[in-house]
Amino acid sequence: MVSDLDAAQESSGKYVRWYATDPNRPKCILDFCESGRLHGDFCGAHYAQKRRGEVLRPVRGSKAYHQAKLNDKDEKQCTRCGYWLPLTDFYVRKDGSKVVLGRSHCNRCNILRRMGMTAKDYDERLTQQGGGCAICSKVENGSKGRIWLAVDHDHGCCSGSGSCGSCVRGLVCDGCNVMLGRAMDRADILRKGAEYLEAYESR
C-alpha cells in the first residue's frame, strides 16, 4: 500500500525507489550521511525520520553521530567515567571504508566492567594503595595522565580474564601482573624466588 507521502512524491516526479542491491545507487542527500539511498533522496533511516516529522539528524552508531559528540580537540567523553579522551581510547569498528566508533564508553571502563568494577571503584582502590602498584608502588600513566594499572584477581574464584568483583585483590603494574601469572599465583614459588635472590646477594 502506497502512503500519502509516497503518492505525493511519485506524482511530483521526484520519488525514486532504490534497491539495496543496486551498486549504482547514490548516497543519501544529507551531507553527514554515508548510507545509500532507498526512498527518493534519502536512506532508509533518514526517510523514516522525515516521515515521522523529526529533525533530520545523524543516525545513532554512524560516524557522523559520533563526530557530533567530539570537542574541539577531537576528544570524546566516556559515558561511564566522564573523562574526555582521544579516540584511540575507544573501541573502533572498521566497516569497509567507514570507521565507526561503536562504544560510548572507553576501553578502560570496558575492562573494568569485565572485572566487576566501576571507574569509582578503581579510583578508590588506587587511593587506598597510595596511587601506585600494590606490590612495587610503580606508577604507570595512561592517556590524559590517568594512572592505569592492571586489575589483579583470584583466578581460583573466576578463571579467565573476567572477575565477579569480589575476588579482586588489587591493582598492579604490568611487570608485577606478569610475575604473578608466571608464578601461577603460588606464594611458595614467589617466596622461593625471593630466597634465591637474597642468597645470591649475601655472597
N, C-alpha and C positions, 0 to 999 in steps of 0.2 A: 504493500500500500504506500503510495507516494504522499508525503506530508505537504501541508500548505506551503511551507518554506521551500521545499524541493520544487513544487509546481511553479512557484513564482520565479525561481531561478531558472528553471527549464524554459519557461515562456519568454524570459528576457534574453535567452540565448547565452547565458553566462555559466550555466551549470554543466559540469563535465564530471561523469563518474569514472574515477580511475581504478584500476585493478592493482592490488598489491604485488602481483607477479609481473607487472609491466615494467621492463627495465628502463623505459624512456620517460616514465612519469617524472615531472619536475618536483622540486621541493616545495614545501608549504610556503605560502606567500609571506608569512611573517619572518622578518629578518633573523630573529633569535631561534627559529626552529629549523632543525636539520632533517626532519622526517619527510617522507614523500607524500604527495597529495593523494587523497582518497575521494573527497567530496568537493568538487569545484576547485577553489583556490586553496583549500585547507587540508591539513592532515586529519586523520580521524579524531584525535584528541581535541584539536582546536575547533573543529567543526562542531563537536559536542558542546564545547564551551559557548560557541556562538548561538547554538540552538537554545541553550539554557538562559541566554541573555546575560552571560557573565562577561567580565572584563577579560580580554584575551591575554593570557599570561603564560610563562614557561610551564611546561608540564613537570610535575614532581618526578625527580630522578634523572631529568635531562641535564645536559651540560649547561644550558642556559639557566636552568633553575638554580644550580649550584653557583654559577658565576655571579648571579644576582646577590648571593649571600656573602661575597668576598668584600673585605675592606680595601682601602687604598693601597695596602701593602700586599695585596693578593693573598691574604690570610683568611682562613675560615674558622669560625667559632665552633668548638666542640659543644654539643648539646648536653653533654654529661658533666664534664669538668669545668666548662665555661671559658677555657683558655682560647685565645686567638692564636692559631698555629699555621705554619706553612703547609701547603697542600701535600707535601711529602709525608706528613704525619697522619694522613688519612688513607684509607683503603681506596685504591684506584682500580676500576674495572675497565679494560680496554675492549671496545666493541667495534671491530673493523677500524675505520679511520677516526672514529669518535673516541673520546676519552670521557668517561662518566665517573664522577665522584660518588660512589654508591652509598657510602655511610655518612651519617651526620655526626658520628662520634669518632674521636681519634683512635689511632692504633693502641695507644697506651690504655685507654678506657676499655677497649675491646678485650685486651689481655686481662685487665683487672676483672672484667665481668666473668671470664672463664675461671678466674681464681676465686670467685665468690666475694670480691671486694669492690668497693666504690672508690672514687678518687679521694673522698673524705677519709675513708678507712686507711688508704695508703698514706696520706699526709699525716694522719695521727700516729701511725706506726713509725713513720720516718722520724717524727719529732721525738718519740719515745726512745729511739735508737741514737739520738744525738745528731741526726742528719746525715749519717753515713752507713756503710755496710755493718751489719750486726756482728760480723766476725773480725774484719780487719780495719773497720772505720773509714775505708776508702770512699770518696765521693765521686760519683760518675754523673756528669751532666748531659742532659739531652737537649732538645730544642728549647729555645727561649730561656736557657739557663736552668730549666727544671731538673731536679735530681731524679735520675731514673735508675732504679736498682731492680734486680730480678726478685720475684716473689717466690720464696722457698717454702715448700710444704711437705708434709709427711706422706711419702708415696705408699706407705703401708695402709693409709686410710683411703687415699684417692690415687690410683695409678694413672699414668699418662701425664699430660700437660695441664690438666684442669684440677680444680680443688673445690671442695664444698664450702670453703671459707673458714671452717672451724679448725682445720688442720694446718693452717698457715703458721709457719714457725717464725718467720722474719723476712727482712729484706736484705739481700746480699748482692755484692758486686759480681760481675761475670766470672772473674777468676775464682772466687770462693764458691760460686754456684757450680762451676765445673769440678772443683776439688771435691765437693760433696757428692756429686754424681759419679765421679771416678771411684770414689771410696764406697759407693753403693749405700751411702747414708749409714755406714757402720762406724760407730765411735771407736771400736777397738782398733780398726785399721788406721784411723786418723791418729789415735794415741800412740800406736807403734811407730807411725811416721814421725811424730814429734820426738819420740825417744831416740829414733835413728839419727835425726839431725842434732839433737843435744849430745849424743855420744860422740859424734864426729867433731863438734865444736869443742869438746872437753879434751881433745887430744893435745 
